[in-house]
Amino acid sequence: MATDGDSRCGRKAWLDVEEFEEAKRTMQILSKAKAPRYCRPEGITSYLLASPRTSQAHHLTTTLVHIEPGGEQRVHSHPPEQVYFILEGAGVMSVGTETQTVATGDCVFVPSDTPHGIRNEGQTVLRYFSAAAPAFDTSELLSLWPLGSESEELGRQD
């Protein structure tokens, strides 16, 4: 499981001048390696992709999430509605009072303010892409994804 002490969980949470200029371009290609992130002891790492903090997105927040075997995203809720698209692996997802198994290729819709969470009960990493609208505001994005990117931590400029 990833923890704040793991090598992929650095501390820098701001954009430098070059990254800010890149964020102002019309076409933006965002990468996991350059994404702000969070790592939690329950085995989850979330990479913040398109969002008001990282791009010209004004109405959308997107993430790429990895959950280690046995890990979970705890049940939580928020005003933006959201979709989870399972890229790899399988898990057990709860939305409201329903719980179902989800696997590669499944897309789960989560209504606004509905409690939801996902648990990886498999033996391999569970990866999903999520999109939430309307976007979280920048202050929430800074507090929810407090860590710098993996490439910043390793001193790379890929």
Secondary structure, DSSP 8 states (H G I E B T S, - for coil): ---TTSTT-----S--HHHHHHHTSSS----GGG--EEEETTTEEEEE-SSTTTSS-SS-EEEEEEE-TT-EEEEE--SSEEEEEEEESEEEEEETTEEEEEETT-EEEE-TT--EEEE--SSS-EEEEEEEES---HHHHHHHS-B--HHHHHT---
